[in-house]
Amino acid sequence: MGLIRDVFLGGVVVVAKLTQQKTNGTSLLGTLLFPLLSFFLTNNPLPYGFPWGKLTDWGNNPYTEYPTTGVIRTYDFTVSRGVIAPDGYERPVLLVNGAFPGPMIEANWGDKIIVTVHNNITGPEEGTAIHWHGFLQQGTPFEDGAPGVSQCPIAPAKTFTYEFIASLYGTSWYHSHYSAQYSSGVLGPIVVHGPTQAKYDIDIGPVMLSDWNHEAYYDIIEKMLAPGGSPRVFSDNNLINGKMNFDCSTVAAGDTTPCTNNAGISEFRFQTGKTHRLRLINSGADGLQRFSIDGHTMTVIANDFTPVKPYDTKVVTLGVGQRTDVLVKADGGNPQSAFWMRSNISACSLAHQPFAVAAIYYDQADTAKAPTSKPWDVPEPLTCSNDDLAITEPLYPIALRDPSFTQTMAVETFVNASGVALWKFNGVSMRADYNSPVLVLANQGNFSYPTEWNVLNFYTNSSVRLVVNNKTPASHPMHLHGHNFYVLHEGPGEWDGTIVRPSNPQRRDVQQVRGNGHLVLQFDGGNAGVWPFHCHIAWHASGGFFSSLIIDPDRIDKMHIPDTVQQTCRDWSAWTATHVVDQIDSGN
């Protein structure tokens, strides 16, 4: 079957029948009113005309050198409940500042980012915590945002302020790490401007790709983790920048939820002959995405927070949590042209309606008319994997070290004594204790934990190799907090010891492991903290596919953890003393 089916849902209507407020709240993402991005932000304290001074994307090690701009970017987020209809099917959601997707965080490389998060979730109340995906958090592991690991959840009606340095640059996102909460709306894009040798004229900004469920996350998990329940979760739709249409005739009989067929789709404007930067983000809960633009070849310039040697492709594959920056030249037609942007959920994932589109209009195109372009005919590979590692080469070369320790970790499923289907990672189905974060205990000198926390201590190893053997037929996007890991090899069956380009292996923070296959990663030690390593499919992490890695415990023991972290735990302890927390999953 080709990449994307050309006819679906009886055709796509471009003119929205619902207001933006109704579909996406206060968000402007996905509309022509969303502003184009600058090459860097104002406040430019360093010489040479750029906030990062003389540093480049090809001549400096980003893990040891980054600018200190002295600039602080402050944001104020309120997480609360709301009701919107991103695809026309109205449902209760969780919003950041009333928006889905949430507000964009934007900074320059080397800036400090400060985000104050208010938990205003009521009716019912629940905790929350925000993870800043892909940031190294060097010296600040307590700002990582994983409850039960780096902090206690933010209690209802309480506030926590995160502070961290943008020590890497490129495209990322933030999302709740409390259970599968982010799948109901607590997420948004992050752009950190930095040096680039890639030549482009216009920065379109974030293009968020996300599968979408019509049920709330808790209801999905409750069914999934019930005795006799199934770990297989099907999404109901697929969104680009939080928007897509839905065929309301497919709603189950007896479902009286308001539903509008023509909710509207996202729109983009291209300037004829100009080169555009698109920042692709898979912000979904489960779906492996395959992204394309009719009639246009894309040039990949970065994967996650790693600039790579440019290469051309018609299709970009993104597992959950992955980002890819691409350049696209508007040379597919004349100024009156319009084209479909497409993203489909791979056959490797489970989706009732896998196809998403958005409209790209050239300068003089009539925005009242739907594009008529045809999709690329690119067969989908059956590997459920990312691009061949042979072509994803970082711009700044770092040779692979010999590992000082190797850990093999198996991915398995099982049914427990209660008849609940769960995941095991390294022999354990993880369950967090929200009241006892591992990092806080480690800081107090306590390095002995219950087995179900699934904590591995790597001490002061200089370089750790992780061999993931996937003994299940499902593919998984593997994410490690606090690091850009080296990707040594991936493939079917067990690893044969081959390493792809040891002189300069691919680096990123999420990588797909195929079903019944292997993935070999490596990371350098030195970033003291407790770092989650888990599948980024929300339902798999909820089912126990989650571990925590302790790095450099002696330095953790000596860290000064801010009192705000301790206060958050005191607030959570006080709230849980009088409220029952319905933690029916792993907690992350």
N, C-alpha and C positions, 0 to 999 in steps of 0.2 A: 504494500500500500504506500502511496506517496506521502510526503511530509504532512500535508494538511488537506483535508477534504474541502472542496471549493464551495459546495452547497450544503447548508445546514440550517436548522431552525426555520426553514421556509424563507431564508433570505435575511439579510441584516438591514435594519433601518437605522440610518445615520442620525436623523433628527431626534433628539431626546424628547420623550413624552413626559418625563419626570424632571423636576428641577434638580440642580446640583445639590442643593440642601437636602432634598429627599433621598438622593442616591448616596451621597458621600459626606453629608454634613458640611462643615466649614472648609473642607479641603478643596483646593483648586487644581490639584494634580489630575491630569487627564483632560484638562480643558485648555483652550487656546489662550486663556488668561494667565496660565502658569508662566512665570517669567523665565526667560533664558538665563543661563548662568554665566558669570564672568570667568575669566581665566584664573583670577584670584580675587580675594576680597580686599576691601580697603583696610587701612591700618597696616602700614608697610615699614616696619622699624629697621629692616636690614638693607644694606646697600645693594648695588648691582641691579636694581629695578624689580626684584622679586622678593617676596617675604622669606624665601628660603636661601637668599644670598647666592653663593656660588655652587651650592649643592645641585647635583644632576640625578636623573633617573638611571644613568648608565655608569657613572664614575664614582659613586659613593655607596657604602654599605648602609642601607636604611635601618639596620638593627643596631648599629653602633654609632651612627651619626645622624642627628636630626637637629633642625634649628631651634633656638629658643627665642620665640618672637616677642614674648612678654604680653601677648594679646590674649584676652579672655573673652570667650564667646558664651554668653549666658542664655539659658532657656528655662521656661517655666511650664511644666506639664501637669495637667490634671487628668487623671484616668477616671472615667465615669461611665455609667450605662447610658444607652441611647437606642433609638430605633431608626434604622435606615434600610434602604433597598438598593444595594450596589448593582444588582442585576434585575431589579424589578420585583423580586420576591422580598417582601418586607419581613424583617426579623430583628429581635433584640441583639444588640452588639455591645462591645466595650470600645470606647473611643478615647483618643488622646486629644485634649482641647476641642472636643466635639467633632473631630475630623477622622475620616478613614480614606486613604492612609493618613497617619498622623503627620504633624508638621516636620518639614525637612530641617535637619541639623546641618549647618554649613560652616566650614572653618578652613584656615590655611594650615599647611603642614607646620607643626611646632606650636600651634596655639593650644591654650588650655580650654577645655570644654567643661562647663558647669551646667548641670541640669537638675533643677529642683522638681521632684516628683511628688504630687499630692495624691493620695489614695482617697478618692471620693466615690468609690464603688459602694452602692447601697442597693437594698431591695432585691436580693440579699447582699450582705457585706461579704467581702473576701479580701485576702491579702493580694499583694502584687510585688513585683521586682522587675527592673529593666536591665537587660543585658545589651552591651554596646559591642555588637558583633565584630570580631576581627581585630579589636584593639589589643595591644600587647599588655597594657596595664603594668608596665615595669615599675616596680616599687609601690604599686597601688592595687594589689590583687583583691582588696576588700571593696573595690569599686566595680567588680566584674558583673555583679547583678544576678548570681545564681543562688536562689534561696536554699538553705540547708548545706550550702557549700561555702560561699563567701560572705553571706549575710543571712539574717532572718528576714522574712517577708516584711514589707511595709504594712503595718496594721491599718485597718479601716480608720479613716479620719486623721491619719498621721502623714508625716512628710519626711522624705529623705533626700538629701542633696548629694549627687554624684559629681566628682571632680577627677578629671584625667587628662593626660596629654595626648594630642593627636600625633603620635610618634611615627605613624605610617600614613600614607596618603592614597587617595583613590576613591572608590565607591564602596559603601557598606550600608548597613541598616541597623536599627535598634528594634528590640521586641521584648515582650514580657517573657520571663523564664519561669513563671509560676504555673505549674502544671502545663496544660496546652492552651493557656489563656490567650496567647497571641493569635491563635487561629480564629478567635472571635473579634479581632480588630486592633489589638494593642501592638502596633508596629508603625514604623515610618522610615524614610530614607536618610542616609548620611552621605554627604559629599565633603571630602577633604582635598582641597586644591594643592597640587604639588608640581614639581618639575616634570616636563615631558618633552621628548624630542619629536613626538607625533605632531604632525601639522594638520590643524583643523580650523575652521572658521567660526563654528557655532557650537555651543554646548547646550544640547537639548535638555540635559538633566536626567533625573531618574526615570527608568521604565520598570515598574514593579510588576512582576508576574506572579500570580497567586491562585492556586486552586481555592474554591470557596464552598463552604458547607452551609446548608440552610438550617441546620440544627446548631444549638449552642454547644461549645466545646465540652461542657460538663455532661450534657446529655449523651453525647457521643461516647465519652469515656465510660460513663455509667453502663451503657449497653455493651461496650467492648469488653469491659472487665467484669461483667456479670458471669456467674457460673454458666458454662455452655455458650458464652458469647464468642464472637469471632474477632480476631485481630485485624481482619480485612475491613478497612474503612473506605467507602467510595465517596468522592467529592461530588457535589451537585453541579458545579459550573467552574469556569476558568475566567480570570479577570486580568486585564491590563490596566495598570494604574487605578485599580479599584472599580473598574467599570466593565460591563458586558450586558448583552441582552439574554433573556431566558424565555423558553417556550412554556408559558403558563399552562398549556394543555397537558403537560406531563406531570403536573402536581397531583399527588395521590387523591383519590376519591375521599371526600369527607374533610379535606384540608381547606379551611375557610380563610387562610392567610391571604391578605391583599396581595395581588400579583399583577404586574403590568408587563406585557410582552416587550414593549419598546422603551426600556429604561434609558437607553443611550450608550454610546461607546466612547472611548477616549479618542482624542484628536490631537494631531501634531502638525506643525507647519515647517516645511523645508524651503530653503531658498535655492532657486535653480542654479546649478553649477557649483554650489558651495559644499564643503565637507562638514558633516555634522558628527558630533560625539554623542553617543547614546550610552547611558549607564544602566545596564541590565542587572536586575536583582531578582532572584527567585525567593520571594518572601512567603511562599505557601506553606501548608502544613504537611504535604505528602508528595505532590506531583512533581515528577521529573519533567522539565519543560524543554521544548524544542522551538526556538525562536527564529523567525525569518522575516524578510521584507520582499514582497513581490518585485521582481525585476531589478533588484539591487544586491550586489555583493558587499559583504561586510569585512572590514579589516579589524581583527582582534588586536588590541594594544595592551590589555591588562586582564589578569584573572585574579579575582579577589583583590588583595592589596599589593599585588605583584605586577609591575610593568613587564611585558614580555616582548620578544622580538616579533614584529608584526607579521601576521599571516592572514590570508584571505579564506573566507568560507561563505557558504550560502545559508548555513544553519549553525546556530549556537546552542549547545546542550548545557542546561543548568540544573544541577541537583538543588534541593532545598538548602538555602543559606549561601549558595554560590553567587558570585557577581562576575560579570564580564563586561569590560568597556570596549565598544566597537566604534569604528569610523565608517560613515556612509556618505558617499558623494551623491548629490541630487542630480544625477545625469541619466535618469531613466526615461525622460520624456521632455515635453515643453512646459512652459510656465503654467499651463492650464491643467497639468496632469495631476492625478490622484492615485494612490496605491494603498493596498492593504498591508498593514503590519499584522503578523500572525504569531501566535504562540499556541502550541498544542501540548497537552499532557501526554507524555509518552505512553505507549502500550505497556511499558514496564510498571506503570502506576494504575491506580483504580479510580475511574471517573465515569459518571453517568453522561456528562457532556464535556468532552475534553478540549473543545476548540474555542479560542479567543481571537478576536480581531480588534484592531484600532485603525483609524483612517489617517493617512498622511496626505496632506494637501500641499502642492507646490504653490508658489507665490500668488498666481492668478486663478487658482482652481476654485470652482464653485463648491463651497462647503455644504450646500444643501443637497448635493448629489453624492450618492455612494460611489466609491471606486469600483471599477470593473476589471481590475487586474487579476491575473491568474497566478496561483502559487507555483513555486519551484517544485519540480518533480524529483525529490531527493528521498530515496527509500530510507526507512528508519532502520538502523542497525539493531540487532537483537541483544547486544551486549549490555545495554543499560549503563554505559560508561561514558566518561568525558572524552574529549578529543585525545587523539594519540599523544602520549607523553613525548614522543620524538619531535613533535612540532611545537610544544609549549615550553619554550626556553626563556628563562628570565633575562631581562636586559643586563642587570648587574650580576655577574657570575660569582657564585660561591661553590667551591668544591666540597664534596661530601667528605666528612670525617669518618674514621673508623669508629663504630659505636663502642661505648664503654659498657653498655648493657643492652640486651635484647629481650623483649617481652612478647610472647605469642598470646594472642587473645582470640578466642573462638566466639562466633555469633551463633546462638542457638535459640530454638523455641521449645516450650514445654507446657504442660498443663499441670497446675498444682493440685493439691489435695482437695481444694474446694471446687475444682472443675474450671478454673480460670486460666485462659491462655495467656502466657507471659513470654517475655524475652529474657534470655540470659546473655551476659557479656562477661567473658572470662570466668564463666561458671557461676555467676551471681546475677539474680534479678534485683536491681537496685531499688531501694526505698529510702528517701531522705527523711531526716528529722529536722523540721523547720525551726525548732527551738534550740538546736545545737549545731550551728554551722561548723563544718570541719576546720575551716581556716581559723575561726575564733578559738576552738579547742587547741589547735596546733600552736597558736600564739601563746597559749597558757601552758605549753609543754606536754599536752595530752596527745599522744600519737597511737592510742589504742582505741579502736572503733568497732562497733558491731559489724558482722560480716555483710549484712544487707546494705550497708552504706557503699560497699564496693570501692574501697579506697586502696590505691597502690602507692607505696612510698618508693620513689626513685632516688632518694637521698641526694648526694652531690655529684651524680653521674654527669660527665661532660657532654655526652651525646647518647640519646636513648633511641633504639630502633623498636618500632612496633609492627609486628606482623599480625594482621587481622585476617583470620580464616573464616569466611562466611559459609556456614553450614546450612544456610536456608536458601530457598529459591528466589527470595526478594533481594533487590539491590538496595543499598543504603548510602546516604551522604554522610560521611564521617567528619565530624567537626571537633577540633581541639581548641580550647580557649587559651588565650595568652601566648600563642605562637603562630608563626608561619612555618609549617613543617615542610620538609623535603618529601617529594613523592618519588619513591625509588622504583616501584613496579606495581602493576595491577594486571589481572588476567584471570582465566579460568583455573579451577582446581587449586593445587598448592603451589607455592612459590618455588621456582627452580634455582634461585640464587642470583638471577640476572638483575642488573641495575641499569636503568635507562639514563644515559649521559651522566655518569658520576662526577664529571668535571663541572657540571652545572645543572643539577636536576630541577624540575619544576618545583616551585614553592607556592603554597596557598594555605588557607585555613579550613577548607572543606574539599573532600575528594570522594567520588563515587567508588564503592566496592560492588562489583557485579554479583549476581546471585550465584551461589555455589562456586565462588571464586576467592581471590586473595587481594589484599592491598598491603603494601609495605611502605611505611612512613618512618621518618626520623626527625628528631628535633634536638636542638642544642640546649643543654642545661644552662642554668644561671638565672633564669627568671623565677625567683623564689615565689612560691604561692601554692594554692590548691586549685588545679585546673581541670574542669570537666572535659571528658573525652566521650563523645556520645553520637548516636545516630540523630540527625537533625529532622527526621520525620517525627512530627509531634506525637503521633499515636504510638510510635515505637519507643520513644523516650519515656512516655507515660507508662508503657508496659514494662519498664525496667531496663531498657537498653541504654545504660548510662553508667559511667565510672568517673572517679575523681583521682587525679594524679598529683601526688605531693612532690614538689621540687624544692630542694635545698632546705630541709626542715630546720637546720641550725639558724639560718637567717630568718625564717618565719618566727621562730621562738624569740628573736630579738627585735622584731618589727614593732613599730608603734602604730597600733590600729586606732583610728580616730574614735573619740567618744561617741560620735554620731552613729557609728556602727553598733557600739554597745547599747546606745539608747534605743536604737531600732529593735534590738533583741529584748530590751526591757519592756518596750511598748507592746511587742508581739506576745511576750510572756503574760503581760497583764490582760491583754485581750483574750488570749486562749484560756485564761483562768476562768472566764465566765462565758465563753462561747465554744461550741464544738466545731472543729475544723474538719470539713468533709474531704479529707485527703484520701481519695479512693485509688490514687495512682502513685507513681514514683515520687511525685511532687515537682518534677522538672520536665 
